[in-house]
Every structure is written in structure tokens, then in C-alpha cells.
């Protein structure tokens, strides 16, 4: 059971709502205050729910549930998206794992923009979290809200926020606005981060939004989420004091920094290292066996049946060695190949949704904002030196009504 605390959440305007969260009673909205304004007298610590403009949330599937590698894995994703402050210990983020039944899980990451840190220090809060984490989000729904006068989108899994995104005002072109929402749903579903999205819930009134027109454009129900209350239990569970760190203090000393860097390297290379080590042990054993057989062959005398059998065994072992030796080439590792696909992304709006390796064949699927970007990515894959082991082909992209393109690229080893 949590202790009494005060929760601050961004409103649809420029103010902040002040919620009193007692442990054994209902949450109560006490007042609205401006940013930096003195809070009403209250008991307990203060927790701030950060708006999407200052705290973005994204998610990624990870193969491990090991807690010590989750932050390095999350930081690797920050670097990929250009959100890192240069190192794990200097970056302002936090992460939570939603375990999956078959192993691994969904890693949900909150990343705070460095340019707005001073604003969120104003109330000397005991902890911070993304505003969307303060609600029990409905399954299979995209939630629309308004913060600081601008609409935002939230998506959740098992009630927990996994994705947040700022949106432009709807304006007159409802079909274009619906296209952006449709692309969000498409990417999240193809990455298997959320359950299939079958509807939209609006948390309060959104200026300029025509619910009927949006429902028609999306071809799914759009409803108003009437008077949802923040969940004090979720706010108490998810807030962390380290989400916004004191950059003057630093996050760690030299010894801890070295351990963090080691963990980051271990998380990124664990799969390759394990696979390579096991294969190398196997190949070393085979080579030792081949040497022993060859020595036995040289020591033997006479062209008898036994000598022929030894020769055959030597030849078979050498052939196995040559075959496995080729498999140890780094460019043939699936993890290295996936890294090469990621390098080809560049600065375009392309998202990879599926990667599959089956022996001499590779397949990667993704989504782009246009067919042109899909073909540009295909050209980049063909030009990548580490992927020239394969002959590439791309099925004609599928174009959605909003112009977004879904594509699949296949490669066959030359």
C-alpha cells in the first residue's frame, strides 16, 4: 500500500491539475495551478506526470527478462532513435518490462527531452513518470487526449502505456489526420507491441475533432472516455526519482560507469558471443579430430581396407570442417545481418516490423510513409557492403489509403 502523495498532471490548457492521492480513499482533484506556481498545502511527497511534449514513450520487443540488461537495451534503442545524451549514465530515461508468456517481453521506455528538464524541476518532485502511465489504458484501443492545448495519442498493453505521440490539430482534413492514426496502429500491430486496435477512446473534448467523420475515415468506432480518473496505484508503482537526474551530480563514479559500459556491450553482443563461442568449440573439436585421423593415416602402412576407411573418415571430417568454417564468417550471423538492415534506415521514416533468417535466405518486412521511401530503403540494402552476400528482391509495396507503404524484401545467398 502506498503512502499519501500529491499527483500533478498536465491539463488540456496550460495549467496543471493537482490530485490528492490518499492510500485508503478515492483520488480527489483539489485545484489547478500554473507551471511553477506554489502548490496548495498537502501532505506527502509530490509526483509529476510529464506531458508527451517533454516525455515520449516507445516500446520494443526484447529477448531477455534479465533486469540488469534492460537499461542497456533501452539505451541502445535511444541511440538508434537519436534520443541519447551520449552515454547511458547521462541520458534521462526509465524503462519497464511487460513479460511475455513464451519468454522475453515488451520493454516500455520513457525518454525525457533535455531541453525541458528545468521546467519539471520546479516543484522539487520526489518522482516523475509519463502522464499516460497514470491511467489504466483500455486494451485494443488508441486513446486520444489533449495536453498543453495539443492532442496526443497513447497506446497500452495490459493497461500499461507502451507508446505516446504528439499529434497536430485535426483541422479541416479529417482524412489526413485519420491517416496518421492509422499509421500508428499499423506500426504498433505489425511489431506485435499491442493487441489489434479496434477503436479509439477520446479522453475529454478535442478541439476541431468530428467524432463521426473520424470514425468513418478510420472505419472503427470512436467514443468519448467519460470522466476517467488517474490511478494512484499506477502512479505510485511507476514513478521513479531517477527519470529526471541531477546532471551536476552525475549518475555514477568511474567504477560504476565501467560496469554500465560493460553491461551495454554485453546486452548488445550476448547473442552473437554465445552463438560464436559454441560454434567455435564445435569447430575446434572437429579440427582436432581431423588432425588425429590424419596422423593415424600417415602412420598406417599398406593399401588395405583399414587404410581406405581412415582416408574416408579424414575426407568426411575435412569436408564438415570446411562447411562449418564458412558458417563462422561474421557476415552470416543473423544478429550482424539485422544490424546491417538497421544501418540502412538512415533518417527516413521507415520502420522494420519483422526479420527472419532461414539458412541461406533472409526476409525483412517494414512500413514506410510512402512507396518512394520503401524503394529508397531497398536501394540502400542493395548498396550495403555487408549484405552483398545475398541477391535481393522486393515485392511491390502495398499502399494504404493515406499513402503509407508496407513492403517485404527477400534475399538469397549467392
C-alpha positions in Angstrom: 0.0 0.0 0.0 1.4 3.4 -1.0 1.6 6.4 1.3 -0.3 9.6 0.7 1.1 11.8 -2.1 0.1 14.6 -4.5 -0.1 14.0 -8.2 0.4 16.8 -10.8 -0.9 16.2 -14.3 -1.0 18.4 -17.4 -4.4 19.8 -18.3 -5.9 20.4 -21.8 -4.8 24.1 -21.3 -1.5 25.4 -20.0 -2.2 24.6 -16.3 -1.6 21.6 -14.1 -4.2 19.7 -12.2 -3.4 18.9 -8.5 -4.7 15.5 -7.3 -4.7 14.3 -3.7 -4.0 10.5 -3.5 -4.7 9.1 -0.1 -3.9 5.3 0.4 -7.4 4.2 1.6 -9.8 6.7 -0.1 -10.7 7.9 -3.6 -8.4 10.3 -5.5 -9.6 13.9 -5.4 -8.8 16.8 -7.7 -8.0 19.7 -5.4 -7.0 22.6 -7.7 -5.4 23.8 -10.9 -2.1 25.6 -10.8 0.2 27.3 -13.4 3.6 25.9 -14.2 6.0 26.8 -11.3 3.2 28.2 -9.1 3.2 27.3 -5.4 1.1 24.2 -4.7 -1.7 24.1 -2.2 -0.7 22.8 1.2 -0.8 19.0 1.1 0.7 16.0 2.9 3.1 13.6 1.4 5.5 13.7 -1.5 4.8 15.2 -4.9 4.8 13.2 -8.1 4.7 14.8 -11.6 3.1 13.2 -14.7 5.1 14.6 -17.6 3.3 15.6 -20.8 4.1 14.0 -24.1 5.9 17.1 -25.4 8.6 16.6 -22.8 8.5 12.8 -22.2 8.0 10.4 -25.1 7.2 6.7 -24.6 8.1 3.9 -27.1 8.4 0.2 -26.8 10.4 -2.6 -28.3 10.4 -6.4 -28.1 13.4 -7.9 -26.2 14.5 -11.5 -25.9 15.5 -11.3 -22.2 13.7 -10.7 -18.9 17.1 -10.2 -17.1 16.7 -7.0 -15.1 20.4 -5.9 -15.3 20.4 -5.8 -19.1 17.1 -3.9 -19.6 18.6 -0.4 -19.2 21.5 -1.1 -21.6 18.9 -2.5 -24.1 16.7 0.6 -23.7 19.7 2.9 -24.1 20.6 1.1 -27.3 17.2 2.0 -28.6 17.6 5.6 -27.6 20.8 5.8 -29.6 19.1 4.3 -32.6 16.3 6.9 -32.4 18.8 9.8 -31.8 17.4 10.4 -28.2 20.6 9.5 -26.3 22.6 12.2 -24.5 25.8 10.5 -25.4 26.0 7.8 -22.8 23.7 5.6 -20.7 24.5 7.4 -17.5 23.9 10.9 -18.9 20.6 10.0 -20.7 17.3 10.8 -19.0 15.1 7.8 -19.4 13.5 4.9 -17.5 12.1 1.6 -18.6 9.7 -1.2 -17.6 9.3 -4.8 -18.8 5.9 -6.3 -19.6 6.8 -10.1 -19.6 5.5 -12.3 -22.4 4.4 -15.9 -21.7 6.9 -17.5 -24.1 9.9 -15.6 -22.7 11.3 -12.2 -23.3 8.9 -9.2 -23.1 7.8 -5.8 -24.2 10.3 -3.1 -23.0 8.4 0.2 -22.5 10.7 3.2 -22.3 10.1 6.8 -21.1 12.6 9.3 -22.6 12.7 12.9 -21.3 13.7 15.7 -23.6 16.8 17.5 -22.2 15.5 21.0 -23.2 12.6 20.9 -20.7 14.3 19.5 -17.6 14.4 22.8 -15.8 10.6 23.2 -16.1 10.0 19.8 -14.5 12.3 20.6 -11.6 10.1 23.5 -10.5 8.1 21.5 -7.8 11.1 19.6 -6.4 9.2 16.4 -7.0 10.0 13.1 -5.4 9.5 11.3 -8.7 8.3 11.7 -12.3 6.6 9.5 -14.9 4.9 9.8 -18.2 1.3 11.2 -17.8 -0.2 8.3 -19.7 1.2 5.9 -17.1 -1.2 7.4 -14.6 -4.2 5.8 -16.3 -5.4 2.2 -16.8 -5.4 2.2 -20.6 -8.1 0.1 -22.4 -6.9 -2.9 -24.3 -7.2 -2.8 -28.1 -7.9 0.9 -28.1 -6.0 4.0 -29.2 -6.5 6.8 -26.6 -6.6 10.5 -27.6 -6.1 13.2 -25.1 -5.1 16.9 -25.0 -2.1 18.4 -23.2 -1.0 22.0 -23.3 -3.6 22.7 -26.0 -2.3 20.0 -28.4 -3.7 16.5 -29.0 -1.6 13.4 -28.1 -2.1 9.6 -28.7 -1.5 6.9 -26.2 -1.5 3.1 -26.7 -1.2 0.5 -24.0 -0.7 -3.2 -23.4 -2.1 -4.9 -20.3 -3.3 -1.5 -19.2 0.3 -0.1 -19.3 1.5 2.7 -21.6 3.8 1.5 -24.3 3.6 4.3 -26.9 2.9 8.0 -26.8 3.0 10.5 -29.7 2.1 14.2 -30.2 -0.4 15.0 -33.0 -1.2 18.1 -35.0 -4.6 19.7 -34.5 -7.2 17.9 -36.7 -8.0 20.9 -38.9 -10.3 20.5 -41.9 -8.7 17.4 -43.4 -10.0 14.7 -41.2 -8.9 12.0 -43.7 -5.2 13.1 -43.3 -5.5 13.1 -39.5 -7.1 9.7 -39.6 -4.2 8.5 -41.9 -1.7 9.4 -39.2 -3.7 7.5 -36.5 -4.0 4.5 -38.9 -0.2 4.5 -39.4 0.4 4.5 -35.6 -1.9 1.5 -35.3 -0.3 -0.3 -38.3 3.2 0.1 -36.9 2.3 -1.0 -33.3 0.3 -4.0 -34.5 3.0 -5.2 -37.0 5.6 -5.0 -34.3 3.3 -7.0 -32.0 3.6 -4.4 -29.3 -0.2 -4.1 -28.7 -3.3 -6.1 -29.2 -5.1 -5.4 -32.5 -6.6 -1.9 -32.3 -10.3 -1.9 -32.9 -11.4 1.5 -31.6 -10.5 5.0 -30.4 -11.2 6.5 -27.0 -11.1 10.3 -26.5 -10.1 11.4 -23.0 -12.2 14.6 -23.0 -13.1 17.0 -25.8 -10.5 17.5 -28.6 -10.8 20.9 -30.4 -11.8 20.6 -34.0 -12.4 16.8 -33.9 -15.5 15.5 -35.6 -16.1 12.1 -33.9 -18.4 10.9 -36.7 -16.1 11.9 -39.5 -13.1 10.3 -37.8 -15.0 7.1 -37.2 -15.9 7.0 -40.9 -12.3 7.7 -42.0 -10.8 5.1 -39.7 -13.7 2.5 -40.2 -13.7 1.8 -36.4 -15.7 3.2 -33.5 -14.6 6.5 -31.9 -16.1 7.1 -28.5 -15.6 9.5 -25.6 -14.0 8.1 -22.4 -16.2 9.7 -19.9 -14.5 11.2 -16.7 -11.6 8.8 -16.4 -9.7 9.2 -13.1 -6.0 8.8 -12.7 -5.0 5.7 -10.9 -3.0 6.5 -7.7 -1.8 2.9 -7.5 -0.2 3.1 -11.0 1.3 6.5 -10.4 2.8 5.1 -7.1 4.2 2.0 -8.9 5.6 3.6 -12.0 7.1 6.9 -10.7 10.9 7.0 -10.4 13.2 9.6 -8.9 15.9 8.8 -11.4 13.8 9.7 -14.5 15.0 13.3 -14.2 18.5 13.1 -12.8 20.6 15.9 -11.4 23.1 16.3 -14.2 25.5 18.2 -11.9 25.8 15.2 -9.6 26.4 12.6 -12.4 24.9 9.2 -12.4 27.9 7.2 -11.4 31.5 7.1 -10.4 34.3 5.7 -12.6 33.8 2.1 -11.4 30.1 2.1 -11.9 30.5 3.8 -15.3 32.8 1.0 -16.4 30.3 -1.6 -15.2 27.5 0.2 -17.1 29.5 0.2 -20.3 30.3 -3.5 -19.8 26.6 -4.3 -19.4 25.7 -2.3 -22.5 28.3 -4.2 -24.5 27.1 -7.5 -23.1 23.5 -6.8 -23.8 24.3 -5.8 -27.5 26.6 -8.8 -28.1 25.3 -11.5 -25.8 23.6 -13.4 -28.6 26.5 -13.2 -31.0 29.0 -14.1 -28.4 27.1 -17.2 -27.2 26.5 -18.4 -30.7 30.1 -17.8 -31.8 31.6 -19.5 -28.7 29.5 -22.6 -29.1 30.3 -22.9 -32.8 34.0 -22.3 -32.2 34.1 -25.0 -29.6 32.5 -27.4 -32.0 34.8 -26.5 -34.9 37.9 -26.7 -32.7 36.9 -30.3 -31.7 36.3 -31.2 -35.3 39.7 -29.8 -36.3 41.4 -31.7 -33.5 39.7 -34.9 -34.6 40.7 -34.3 -38.2 44.4 -33.9 -37.2 44.3 -37.1 -35.2 42.8 -39.0 -38.1 45.3 -37.6 -40.5 48.2 -38.7 -38.2 46.7 -42.1 -38.0 46.5 -42.3 -41.8 50.2 -41.3 -42.2 51.2 -43.9 -39.6 49.4 -46.7 -41.3 51.1 -48.9 -43.9 49.8 -50.8 -46.8 46.9 -50.1 -49.1 44.4 -52.3 -47.2 40.8 -51.8 -46.3 41.5 -50.2 -43.0 43.6 -47.5 -44.6 40.8 -46.8 -47.1 38.4 -46.4 -44.2 40.7 -44.0 -42.4 41.1 -41.9 -45.6 37.3 -41.7 -46.0 36.9 -40.6 -42.4 39.6 -37.9 -42.8 38.0 -36.7 -46.0 34.5 -36.6 -44.4 35.8 -34.7 -41.4 37.7 -32.2 -43.5 34.5 -31.6 -45.6 32.5 -30.9 -42.4 35.2 -28.5 -41.2 35.1 -26.6 -44.4 31.3 -26.3 -44.3 31.2 -25.1 -40.7 34.2 -22.8 -41.2 32.2 -20.9 -43.8 29.3 -20.6 -41.3 31.5 -18.9 -38.8 32.0 -15.9 -41.1 30.6 -12.8 -39.2 28.6 -11.6 -42.2 26.5 -14.7 -41.9 25.4 -14.1 -38.3 21.7 -13.2 -38.1 22.4 -10.5 -35.5 25.1 -8.9 -37.7 22.7 -9.0 -40.7 19.9 -7.4 -38.6 22.4 -4.7 -37.6 23.2 -4.1 -41.3 19.5 -3.7 -42.1 19.2 -1.2 -39.2 22.2 0.9 -40.6 20.3 1.2 -43.9 17.4 3.0 -42.2 19.2 6.4 -42.3 17.0 9.4 -41.4 13.9 8.2 -43.3 10.5 7.4 -41.8 10.9 3.6 -42.3 10.1 1.1 -39.5 11.2 -2.6 -39.6 8.5 -4.9 -38.3 9.8 -8.4 -39.0 13.2 -10.0 -39.6 13.5 -13.7 -40.5 16.6 -15.8 -41.2 16.3 -19.3 -42.6 19.7 -20.8 -43.6 20.7 -19.2 -47.0 17.5 -17.0 -47.1 16.7 -13.7 -45.4 13.4 -11.8 -45.2 12.7 -8.3 -43.7 9.3 -6.5 -43.6 8.5 -3.0 -42.7 6.4 0.1 -43.1 7.3 3.5 -44.7 5.4 6.7 -45.1 5.4 6.4 -48.9 6.3 3.9 -51.6 9.3 6.1 -52.6 10.8 5.7 -49.1 10.3 2.0 -49.3 12.2 1.8 -52.7 14.9 4.1 -51.3 15.4 1.7 -48.4 15.5 -1.3 -50.8 18.3 0.6 -52.8 20.2 1.2 -49.5 20.0 -2.6 -48.7 21.4 -3.4 -52.2 24.3 -1.0 -51.6 25.2 -2.1 -48.1 28.7 -3.9 -48.4 27.9 -6.3 -45.5 24.7 -7.5 -47.3 26.3 -8.3 -50.7 26.4 -12.0 -49.8 22.8 -12.0 -50.9 20.8 -11.4 -54.0 17.9 -9.1 -53.1 14.4 -8.7 -54.4 11.4 -6.7 -53.2 7.7 -7.5 -53.6 5.7 -4.5 -54.9 4.8 -2.4 -51.7 1.1 -2.4 -50.5 -0.1 1.2 -50.4 -2.6 2.2 -47.7 -5.3 5.0 -48.4 -3.1 7.5 -46.5 -0.1 6.8 -48.8 1.8 4.6 -46.2 3.5 1.6 -47.8 4.1 -1.9 -46.4 7.0 -3.7 -48.0 8.9 -7.0 -47.9 12.5 -7.5 -49.0 13.9 -11.0 -49.6 17.5 -12.1 -50.0 19.0 -15.4 -51.2 22.7 -16.2 -50.6 24.8 -16.0 -53.7 
